[in-house]
Amino acid sequence: MIKKLGLVAAAAALILMTGSCQNTDGPTDVPGFAAIDGDYLKTGGDGSNWAMTGFSYNEQRHSPLTQINADNVKDLGIAWFADLPDARGQEATPVVVDGKMFVSTAWSKVLAFDAKTGKSLWSFDPEVDKARGVKACCDVVNRGVAFWKGSVFVGTIDGRLISLDAATGKQLWSAQTLDLESNGTITGVPRVVKDKVVIGFGGAEFGARGYVTAYDAATGKQAWRFYTTPNPKGEPDGAASDEILKTAATKTWSATPKKGDWRESGGGGTVWDAIVYDAELDQLYLGVGNGNPWNHGVRSNGEGDNLFLSSIVALKPDTGEYVWHYQETPAESWDYTATQPIILATEKRNGKNVKVLYHAPKNGFFFTIDRVSGKMLSAEPFIDGLTWATGYDLKTGRPIENPEARYEKTGKLYLANPSALGAHNWHPMSYNPATGLVYIPALHIGGAYLPPVAPNEQERKALGFNTGGAMATADLPDDINFVKAVKAATKGKLVAFDPKTGKAKWTVDHPASWNGGTMTTAGNLVFQGTALGEFRAYAADTGKQLLNLNVQSGVLSGASTYTVDGEQYVAFLTSKGGAFPLVSGYAGSASSAVPNIPRLIVLKLGGKVALPVLPETPAYVWDPPAKFGTPADIAAGQSNFQRYCLVCHGPGAVGNGVLPDLRKSAAIADAGTWKSVVIEGVLKGNGMVSFASVLTPKEAEQMRAYVISRAHYAKANDAGLGGGVKAAK
């Protein structure tokens, strides 16, 4: 009963519906750097460099290094560390070339260090307008840079793709790949393929039409563009996608226009993370995101599969021409994206070597796909308790759905596992050829879906998520036992998945969700950081824990490893941030009290550097302003808070140490101050824009009444609620 209750509660707690380059592809000598080009990235070399975030083109995040191994990993210690500038989510994997490290940070900044000593070499700030942060669905993060022939490439929150001189950090060129008036943001890693830099973007929740663009690496000139959804106007785009959208994809969307449908929203389908190059077949794979609105009944009148949403799409990298696709979640209605990391491998099947693609997307099934044909070879669950489908039909390649999952058809509340955050999100997974296992940072977070209920959910708005569902009622009931069930049900797991058997060989349970990505090595190791501030190593074959290092703050992304002067190092970032801490509320559980420290940490065998001692932080003492407002005012405030503020400040206004916990903010004590922030946008420079386009001053004041009421609830129930109401340390 508690397990089921926890799933229901977690549903409410989270989102309901919730110049130095040359134009050749062969080796190029760049003073001070190795020739990181297409030939090098086919294998990743001897492991001395970690030249792209996924290590090599196959993106296995597997290093051939063995100096650090299962026998001596317990002796790892800190060689050096560097504090980073912004206490927001740090999701990048450090890239290292010839002893120089390149790291992107929050707000799309780039830093360079001496990879052995930690000496700062240069820094670059694209000076993003922080007002753009309101269009970043899941924090102002950046997942890493690309290195190519002496240049470093980074995408920015405001939609620029920038080329930097790797030696100096000087900007070489900048391409505005997104319209500044659009709702798109770039948080993903550029990939450089055959002297073209390929980049996508995010923003489907706010209303965006997805596409991926390739630019000349030396000049920034656009080479091609591929749209992932049809043109709402029914016109060709003059893009590489024109023919396939005309002949196939458009037929999978509703034909009759309807208010709020895909013609108005753009349909979604943004490619905000996975873009992988297959050097063996000379193909480029795109992992395509969710639809907008999420609700398939609103988006497409309940009609059609809506290509290429939630699909893997193969293209020719020279031209962007379509090759094949496989849609993992047809008629997607739950924010089940296919943008999660993609791994390329060769697998023995029926006595033959088969070139395959491994994928563990949000929907909870692990896919093995033939890279030549695009045929799905297997799809098996990698977490327990999936509720939206019982499996896949191998003949048709389609899921066997639970009819109750189609809330847009039933009109009823649907309790889901996984939630919109997925069974696996952006966090990198890795593959070890020696064990044949894929190491997945899995999530156990319940969710729920319901067609729109409140008046402010009935149509698209200029700000906030537009999901076509009941976000305005996504709040927990005032029941301590219910809250406890939420905490107990929201967990994480490291899954060592065997694609050959379709089952986990071993797993590790984590008491909190949103743990870091994985990296594996030929030293029989798997590395992963946790949301509770630990950096761990496990035996890759058995899962035995071999290292547990206290690093003081959460670890989100995957690590990298490299050598300098014959010595092996391991590098990773710490922080809190990304979607889960922002939207989890009380479900943040134990991780809510973990400090948010943005930091780059580098380890080596025998490292002796100590981190600064954390200051003691006393428990927060609740002393909220006096309550005001009628029950109707507070209910109205709740509805608008959940509709517009939940995705940054948490359901029920429960913060988790990334953005301000508004229940503790001094602004709620004064109507004028609150209005200056919410309506007048006085904190626009910090990312908090004016909401005057969607809220009246009266509605803003009702929200203030609601937030104060939540502070009083926390004060009265502090002991029973536990970590969710403690100040972050």
C-alpha positions in Angstrom: 0.0 0.0 0.0 2.8 2.4 0.9 4.5 1.7 -2.4 1.4 2.5 -4.3 0.7 5.6 -2.2 4.2 6.8 -2.8 3.7 6.7 -6.5 0.5 8.7 -6.2 2.1 11.2 -4.0 5.2 11.6 -6.1 2.9 12.3 -9.0 1.5 15.3 -7.2 4.9 16.3 -5.9 6.5 16.6 -9.3 5.1 17.9 -12.6 1.7 16.8 -13.3 2.0 16.3 -17.0 4.8 17.7 -15.8 40.5 30.7 -37.3 42.9 27.9 -36.3 40.8 25.3 -38.1 41.4 24.0 -41.5 38.7 22.6 -43.8 39.9 19.0 -44.2 39.0 15.9 -42.4 42.5 14.4 -42.2 45.1 15.0 -39.4 45.9 18.6 -38.9 48.8 19.8 -36.8 47.8 22.6 -34.4 50.6 24.1 -32.3 50.2 22.9 -28.7 47.5 20.3 -29.4 47.0 16.9 -30.8 45.3 16.4 -34.1 41.8 15.7 -32.8 40.0 14.9 -36.0 37.7 12.3 -37.4 40.4 9.6 -37.6 41.3 10.1 -33.9 37.7 10.2 -32.7 36.9 6.8 -34.3 38.8 5.2 -31.4 39.6 7.9 -28.9 43.3 6.9 -29.1 45.2 5.4 -26.2 43.2 7.1 -23.5 45.7 9.9 -22.7 43.2 12.4 -24.0 39.4 12.6 -23.3 38.8 14.5 -26.5 35.0 14.6 -26.6 32.4 14.3 -23.9 31.5 10.7 -24.8 35.3 9.9 -25.3 35.0 8.8 -28.9 32.4 8.8 -31.7 30.8 5.6 -30.3 30.1 7.6 -27.1 30.6 4.5 -24.9 32.4 6.7 -22.2 34.8 3.8 -21.8 38.5 4.5 -21.3 41.3 1.9 -22.1 43.3 3.2 -19.2 44.2 0.7 -16.4 46.7 2.6 -14.1 43.7 3.2 -11.8 42.0 -0.2 -11.4 39.8 -2.3 -9.1 42.8 -3.1 -6.9 44.0 0.4 -6.2 41.0 2.7 -6.8 40.6 2.9 -3.0 43.7 5.1 -2.9 42.2 7.8 -5.1 42.4 11.3 -3.5 42.1 14.9 -4.7 44.9 16.2 -6.8 43.4 19.6 -7.3 40.1 21.4 -7.5 38.7 24.7 -8.8 35.6 26.5 -7.6 33.2 27.4 -10.5 31.4 30.8 -10.8 27.7 30.0 -10.6 25.7 27.9 -8.1 23.5 26.4 -10.7 23.5 22.9 -12.2 26.9 21.7 -13.5 26.3 19.0 -16.1 29.4 19.0 -18.3 31.9 16.3 -18.7 35.5 17.7 -18.7 37.2 17.5 -22.1 41.0 17.1 -22.0 43.5 17.4 -24.9 47.3 17.4 -24.5 47.2 18.3 -20.8 44.7 21.1 -21.2 41.1 20.8 -19.8 38.1 22.5 -21.1 34.9 22.7 -19.1 31.6 24.5 -19.7 29.6 25.7 -16.8 26.2 27.2 -16.0 25.1 30.2 -18.2 27.2 28.7 -21.1 30.6 29.9 -19.7 33.8 28.0 -20.7 36.9 27.6 -18.6 40.3 26.2 -19.5 42.8 24.7 -17.0 46.2 22.9 -16.9 44.9 19.4 -16.5 47.8 18.4 -14.2 48.1 21.4 -11.9 44.7 23.1 -12.1 46.2 26.4 -13.1 43.6 28.6 -14.8 44.5 29.2 -18.5 41.6 31.3 -19.7 37.9 31.8 -19.3 35.1 32.9 -21.7 31.8 34.4 -20.8 29.3 34.7 -23.6 27.4 37.2 -21.5 24.0 35.6 -21.9 21.0 37.8 -21.1 19.9 36.1 -17.9 16.3 36.9 -18.7 16.7 34.0 -21.1 16.7 31.7 -18.1 12.9 31.7 -18.0 12.9 29.8 -21.3 15.3 27.1 -20.0 13.0 24.3 -18.9 15.5 22.6 -16.6 18.1 25.1 -15.3 20.7 27.2 -17.1 23.0 24.2 -17.6 25.5 23.2 -20.2 26.6 19.6 -20.9 30.0 20.3 -22.4 32.1 21.5 -25.3 33.5 20.0 -28.5 37.2 20.1 -29.4 38.3 19.9 -33.0 41.7 20.8 -34.6 42.6 23.5 -32.1 39.1 25.0 -31.6 36.5 24.6 -28.8 32.8 24.9 -29.6 30.0 25.7 -27.2 26.3 26.3 -27.5 24.7 29.0 -25.4 21.4 29.4 -23.6 20.4 32.2 -26.0 20.9 30.0 -29.0 24.4 30.9 -30.2 27.0 28.4 -31.4 30.4 29.8 -30.7 33.9 28.8 -31.9 36.8 29.6 -29.5 40.6 29.4 -30.0 41.6 26.6 -27.7 44.9 28.2 -26.9 43.6 31.6 -25.9 39.8 31.4 -25.5 39.4 34.1 -28.1 36.1 34.0 -30.0 36.7 33.0 -33.6 33.1 33.1 -34.8 29.5 33.0 -33.6 26.4 31.7 -35.3 22.9 32.6 -34.1 21.2 29.2 -34.6 18.0 30.2 -32.9 15.7 33.2 -33.4 16.1 35.3 -30.3 12.3 35.7 -30.1 11.9 31.9 -30.1 11.4 29.7 -27.0 14.5 27.6 -27.7 17.7 27.3 -25.6 20.9 25.3 -26.1 22.2 23.2 -23.2 23.6 20.2 -25.2 27.0 19.3 -26.5 27.9 20.3 -30.1 29.3 17.4 -32.1 31.9 17.9 -34.8 31.7 15.6 -37.8 33.6 15.8 -41.0 34.5 19.5 -40.4 30.9 20.3 -39.6 29.6 21.3 -36.1 26.1 19.9 -35.5 23.9 21.4 -32.8 20.2 21.1 -31.7 18.3 22.8 -28.9 15.6 22.5 -26.3 12.4 24.3 -25.5 9.5 22.0 -26.5 7.6 22.7 -23.3 7.4 26.4 -24.1 6.4 25.9 -27.7 9.2 25.3 -30.3 9.6 23.4 -33.5 12.6 21.2 -33.4 15.5 21.1 -35.8 19.2 20.3 -36.0 21.7 22.5 -37.9 25.2 21.8 -39.2 27.8 24.6 -39.6 31.2 24.7 -41.2 33.7 24.3 -38.4 36.1 26.9 -39.8 33.7 29.6 -40.8 30.4 29.1 -39.0 28.5 29.1 -42.3 25.4 27.0 -42.3 25.7 23.7 -44.2 22.3 22.1 -43.7 19.3 22.0 -41.4 16.9 19.1 -40.6 13.5 19.8 -39.1 12.0 17.0 -36.9 8.3 18.0 -37.2 6.3 19.3 -40.2 6.0 23.0 -41.1 2.8 24.2 -39.4 2.1 26.4 -42.5 2.3 23.4 -44.8 5.2 24.9 -46.7 8.7 23.6 -47.5 11.5 24.9 -45.4 14.3 24.8 -48.0 15.9 22.2 -45.6 17.3 18.7 -45.9 14.1 17.5 -44.2 11.7 18.8 -46.8 11.2 15.6 -48.8 10.7 13.2 -45.9 8.4 15.5 -44.1 6.3 15.9 -47.2 6.1 12.3 -48.1 5.8 10.6 -44.8 5.9 12.6 -41.5 3.1 15.1 -42.2 0.6 12.2 -42.7 1.2 11.2 -39.1 -0.2 14.5 -37.7 -3.8 15.7 -37.5 -5.1 17.2 -40.7 -7.8 19.6 -39.3 -6.5 22.6 -37.5 -7.6 23.0 -33.8 -7.0 25.7 -31.3 -3.8 25.0 -29.3 -2.7 22.2 -31.6 0.7 21.6 -33.2 0.2 24.3 -35.8 0.1 26.8 -33.0 2.9 25.3 -30.9 5.3 24.1 -33.5 4.8 20.5 -32.3 8.0 20.2 -30.3 10.5 17.5 -31.2 13.6 19.4 -30.1 16.9 17.6 -30.1 18.3 18.9 -26.9 21.0 16.3 -26.2 21.7 13.1 -28.2 23.5 13.6 -31.5 25.9 10.7 -32.3 28.1 10.0 -35.3 28.6 6.5 -36.6 32.0 6.5 -38.3 31.6 2.9 -39.4 28.5 3.6 -41.4 28.9 7.3 -41.9 25.5 8.1 -40.4 24.4 10.7 -37.9 21.8 9.7 -35.2 19.4 12.2 -33.6 17.5 11.5 -30.4 14.3 13.5 -30.9 12.3 15.0 -27.9 8.7 15.2 -26.8 5.7 16.9 -28.4 4.1 20.2 -27.5 1.8 20.3 -25.9 2.5 16.9 -24.2 -1.2 16.0 -24.4 -1.6 14.1 -27.7 -5.3 14.8 -27.7 -4.7 18.6 -27.8 -1.6 18.5 -29.9 -2.9 16.3 -32.7 -6.5 15.7 -31.9 -5.5 12.2 -30.7 -4.6 11.3 -34.3 -1.4 9.8 -35.8 2.0 8.8 -34.5 3.4 12.4 -34.9 6.8 11.7 -36.5 9.6 12.3 -35.6 8.7 12.8 -32.0 10.4 10.4 -29.5 12.4 8.8 -32.4 15.9 7.9 -33.3 16.5 9.4 -36.8 19.5 8.5 -39.0 20.9 11.1 -41.4 23.7 11.5 -43.9 26.2 13.9 -42.2 27.3 15.5 -45.4 23.9 16.7 -46.5 21.4 16.1 -43.6 19.5 13.7 -45.9 17.1 11.2 -44.1 18.2 7.6 -44.0 15.9 5.8 -41.5 14.0 6.3 -38.2 12.6 4.2 -35.4 9.9 5.8 -33.2 10.2 4.5 -29.6 7.0 6.1 -28.2 4.4 6.6 -31.0 1.8 9.4 -30.3 3.9 10.5 -27.3 1.8 12.0 -24.6 3.9 11.9 -21.4 7.1 13.9 -22.2 8.9 10.6 -23.0 11.7 11.9 -25.0 14.3 9.9 -27.0 17.0 12.5 -26.4 18.8 10.5 -23.8 22.4 9.3 -24.5 23.0 6.9 -27.4 25.8 4.3 -27.4 27.2 2.5 -30.5 28.5 -1.0 -30.2 28.9 -4.3 -32.1 27.0 -7.3 -30.7 27.1 -11.0 -31.5 23.6 -12.1 -32.6 22.9 -15.6 -34.0 26.6 -16.1 -34.7 27.0 -12.8 -36.6 28.5 -9.4 -35.6 25.7 -6.8 -35.7 26.3 -3.1 -35.6 23.8 -1.9 -32.9 22.7 1.2 -31.1 21.9 1.1 -27.4 19.3 3.4 -26.0 17.7 3.8 -22.6 15.2 6.7 -22.9 12.7 8.2 -20.5 10.0 5.6 -21.2 11.9 2.9 -19.2 12.7 0.4 -22.0 16.2 -0.5 -23.1 16.4 -0.6 -26.9 18.8 -2.4 -29.1 18.5 -1.1 -32.7 20.2 -2.3 -35.9 22.2 0.7 -37.1 22.1 -0.4 -40.7 18.4 -0.9 -41.1 16.9 1.0 -38.1 15.0 -2.1 -37.0 14.3 -2.6 -33.3 15.9 -5.8 -32.2 14.8 -5.8 -28.6 13.1 -3.6 -26.0 13.2 -4.7 -22.4 12.4 -2.7 -19.2 15.5 -1.5 -17.2 13.5 -0.4 -14.1 10.7 -2.2 -12.3 7.0 -1.3 -12.2 6.5 0.4 -15.6 2.8 1.3 -16.0 2.4 2.8 -19.5 3.2 -0.3 -21.4 3.8 -4.0 -20.8 6.4 -4.5 -23.5 7.0 -4.2 -27.3 5.7 -6.2 -30.2 8.9 -7.3 -32.0 7.1 -7.7 -35.3 5.6 -4.2 -35.5 8.2 -2.5 -33.2 5.3 -0.9 -31.3 4.6 -0.7 -27.6 1.9 -2.8 -26.0 0.2 0.1 -24.2 -1.9 0.2 -21.0 -5.1 1.8 -22.2 -5.4 3.7 -18.9 -2.2 5.5 -19.8 -4.1 7.4 -22.5 -5.4 10.1 -20.1 -6.2 12.3 -23.1 -8.8 9.6 -24.1 -10.1 8.5 -20.7 -10.2 12.0 -19.2 -9.1 10.4 -15.9 -6.1 10.7 -13.7 -3.4 8.4 -14.8 -0.7 7.3 -12.2 2.5 6.8 -14.0 5.9 5.1 -13.7 8.0 6.7 -15.0 7.0 10.3 -14.6 7.9 13.1 -17.1 11.4 13.1 -15.6 11.7 9.6 -17.0 13.3 6.3 -15.9 16.6 7.8 -17.3 17.1 11.4 -18.1 20.1 13.2 -19.6 22.7 11.7 -17.2 25.3 9.9 -19.3 25.4 6.1 -19.4 28.4 4.0 -20.3 29.4 0.7 -21.9 32.2 -1.6 -21.0 33.2 -4.0 -23.9 34.9 -6.4 -21.5 31.8 -7.0 -19.4 29.2 -6.3 -22.2 27.2 -4.2 -19.7 25.6 -0.8 -20.0 25.7 1.2 -16.8 22.5 3.3 -16.5 21.8 6.0 -13.9 18.2 5.1 -13.5 15.4 7.1 -11.8 12.4 5.9 -9.7 10.1 8.9 -9.7 6.3 8.5 -9.9 4.2 10.9 -11.8 0.6 11.5 -12.9 -1.2 12.9 -15.9 -4.6 14.5 -16.2 -6.3 16.7 -18.9 -6.5 20.4 -18.0 -8.8 21.3 -15.2 -8.2 24.8 -14.0 -9.2 27.9 -16.2 -5.5 29.0 -16.5 -4.7 25.7 -18.2 -7.2 25.8 -21.0 -5.1 27.7 -23.5 -1.4 28.5 -24.3 0.3 31.2 -22.3 3.3 33.5 -23.0 5.2 32.2 -20.0 5.5 28.9 -18.3 5.1 25.3 -19.6 2.3 24.6 -22.0 1.6 20.9 -21.6 -2.1 20.6 -22.3 -2.5 19.1 -18.8 -3.3 19.9 -15.2 -0.2 21.5 -13.9 -2.1 24.0 -11.8 -3.2 21.3 -9.4 0.2 19.6 -9.0 0.5 20.0 -5.3 0.7 17.6 -2.3 -2.1 17.2 0.1 -1.4 18.5 3.7 -0.8 15.0 5.0 2.5 14.1 6.7 2.2 10.4 6.0 1.6 11.2 2.4 4.7 13.3 2.2 6.7 10.5 3.9 5.4 8.1 1.2 6.6 10.5 -1.5 10.1 10.6 0.0 10.2 6.8 0.3 9.1 6.2 -3.3 11.5 8.7 -4.9 14.8 6.9 -5.4 17.7 6.2 -7.8 19.4 3.1 -9.0 22.6 2.3 -10.8 21.6 -0.5 -13.3 24.3 -2.7 -14.9 22.2 -3.8 -17.9 23.1 -6.8 -20.1 21.7 -6.1 -23.6 22.1 -9.8 -24.5 19.8 -11.1 -21.8 17.6 -8.0 -21.5 18.0 -7.9 -17.8 20.2 -6.2 -15.1 23.2 -8.2 -14.1 23.6 -6.2 -10.9 22.1 -3.0 -9.4 22.9 -0.5 -6.7 20.1 1.3 -4.9 20.4 5.0 -4.1 18.3 6.5 -1.3 17.8 9.7 -3.4 17.1 10.4 -7.0 19.0 12.4 -9.7 22.4 10.8 -9.3 25.3 11.4 -11.7 26.2 9.8 -15.0 28.6 6.9 -15.4 32.1 6.4 -16.8 33.8 3.0 -17.1 37.4 1.9 -17.7 39.5 -1.1 -18.7 40.6 -1.2 -15.1 37.3 -3.0 -14.4 35.8 0.1 -12.9 32.6 2.1 -13.1 32.5 5.6 -11.7 29.4 7.5 -10.5 28.7 10.4 -8.3 25.6 10.7 -6.2 23.0 13.3 -5.3 24.1 13.0 -1.6 27.7 14.3 -2.3 29.6 11.0 -2.8 31.9 10.0 -5.7 32.0 6.2 -6.0 33.7 3.5 -7.9 32.4 -0.1 -8.4 33.8 -3.2 -9.9 32.4 -3.2 -13.4 31.8 -7.0 -13.5 30.2 -7.5 -10.0 29.1 -4.1 -8.8 31.1 -4.3 -5.6 31.7 -0.8 -4.2 35.4 0.0 -4.1 35.4 3.8 -3.4 33.1 6.2 -1.6 34.7 9.7 -1.5 32.9 12.6 0.2 32.9 15.5 -2.2 30.5 17.8 -0.2 28.0 18.5 -3.0 25.9 16.5 -5.5 27.4 15.1 -8.7 25.2 15.3 -11.8 27.3 14.6 -14.8 29.7 11.8 -15.9 33.4 11.9 -15.2 36.3 11.7 -17.6 39.8 10.2 -17.2 43.1 11.0 -18.9 46.9 11.0 -18.4 49.5 13.7 -18.1 53.2 12.7 -17.8 52.2 9.1 -17.5 49.9 9.7 -14.5 46.1 8.9 -14.7 43.5 11.4 -13.4 39.8 11.4 -13.0 37.8 14.6 -13.3 34.2 15.6 -12.6 32.0 18.5 -11.5 29.9 18.9 -8.4 26.7 21.0 -7.8 22.9 20.7 -7.5 20.6 21.6 -10.3 18.8 20.5 -13.4 15.1 19.6 -13.5 14.7 17.4 -10.5 15.8 19.7 -7.6 13.8 22.5 -9.2 10.5 20.6 -9.4 10.7 17.9 -6.7 9.5 19.7 -3.7 9.4 17.4 -0.7 10.3 14.5 -3.0 13.8 15.9 -3.0 14.2 14.0 0.3 17.7 13.7 1.7 19.3 15.5 -1.2 17.5 18.7 -0.3 19.9 19.3 2.6 23.1 18.7 0.5 25.0 21.9 -0.1 25.1 23.4 -3.6 28.8 23.8 -4.4 29.8 24.4 -8.0 33.3 22.9 -8.3 35.6 21.0 -10.6 37.4 18.1 -8.8 40.3 16.1 -10.1 41.6 12.9 -8.5 44.7 10.8 -8.7 46.2 7.9 -6.8 47.7 9.2 -3.6 46.1 12.7 -4.0 46.3 14.5 -0.7 44.4 17.9 -1.3 41.6 18.6 1.2 38.4 20.4 0.4 37.6 23.5 2.5 35.7 22.6 5.7 32.0 23.3 5.4 30.7 25.9 7.8 28.1 24.8 10.3 24.6 25.8 9.3 21.9 25.7 12.0 18.5 24.4 11.2 16.2 27.0 9.7 13.8 28.6 12.2 10.4 29.4 10.7 9.1 32.9 11.4 6.8 33.6 8.5 4.7 36.8 8.0 1.1 36.8 9.2 -1.4 35.0 7.1 -3.8 37.0 4.9 -6.3 36.4 2.2 -9.5 34.5 2.0 -9.5 30.7 1.3 -10.6 31.6 -2.3 -7.6 34.0 -2.6 -5.2 31.3 -1.4 -6.7 28.7 -3.7 -6.3 31.1 -6.7 -2.8 31.8 -5.7 -2.0 28.1 -5.5 -3.4 27.5 -9.0 -1.3 30.3 -10.5 1.8 29.4 -8.5 1.7 25.8 -9.7 0.9 26.9 -13.3 3.8 29.4 -13.6 6.3 29.0 -10.8 6.4 25.2 -10.0 9.1 24.4 -12.6 11.6 26.7 -10.9 10.5 27.0 -7.3 9.0 23.6 -6.7 5.4 22.4 -6.0 4.1 23.9 -2.8 6.9 26.5 -3.0 9.3 23.9 -1.5 12.8 24.8 -2.6 15.7 22.3 -2.7 18.8 24.6 -2.4 19.2 25.7 -6.0 16.8 28.6 -6.6 15.4 30.6 -3.6 12.9 28.8 -1.4 10.1 31.4 -1.6 8.7 30.4 1.8 11.8 31.8 3.4 12.2 34.8 1.2 12.0 38.3 2.7 10.0 39.4 -0.4 6.8 37.7 0.8 6.6 40.0 3.9 5.9 43.1 1.8 3.4 43.5 -1.0 5.3 46.2 -2.8 8.5 44.2 -2.9 6.7 41.1 -4.1 5.0 43.1 -6.8 8.3 44.6 -7.9 9.7 41.2 -8.5 6.7 39.3 -9.9 5.1 42.0 -11.9 7.7 44.7 -12.5 10.6 42.3 -13.1 13.2 44.1 -10.9 15.2 40.9 -10.7 15.3 40.3 -14.4 19.0 40.5 -14.4 19.1 37.4 -12.1 16.8 35.5 -14.4 13.5 36.3 -12.7 11.5 38.1 -15.4 8.2 40.0 -15.1 5.1 37.8 -15.3 2.9 40.7 -16.1 2.0 39.2 -19.4 0.2 36.3 -17.7 -0.6 37.6 -14.2 -2.5 40.7 -12.8 -1.2 42.5 -9.7 -4.2 41.0 -7.8 -3.2 37.5 -8.9 0.4 38.1 -7.9 -0.8 39.2 -4.4 -2.9 36.0 -4.2 0.2 34.0 -4.9 2.0 35.8 -2.1 -0.8 34.8 0.2 -0.4 31.2 -0.9 3.3 31.1 -0.4 2.9 32.6 3.2 0.3 29.9 3.9 2.9 27.2 2.9 5.5 28.7 5.2 3.0 28.4 8.1 2.3 24.8 7.1 6.0 24.1 7.2 6.4 25.8 10.6 3.5 23.7 12.1 4.8 20.4 10.6 8.6 20.9 10.7 9.3 17.8 12.8 7.1 15.5 10.8 8.1 16.7 7.3 11.9 16.4 7.9 14.6 17.3 5.4 12.2 19.0 2.9 11.9 22.0 5.1 15.4 22.3 6.4 17.6 25.1 5.1 20.3 23.9 2.7 23.7 23.7 4.3 
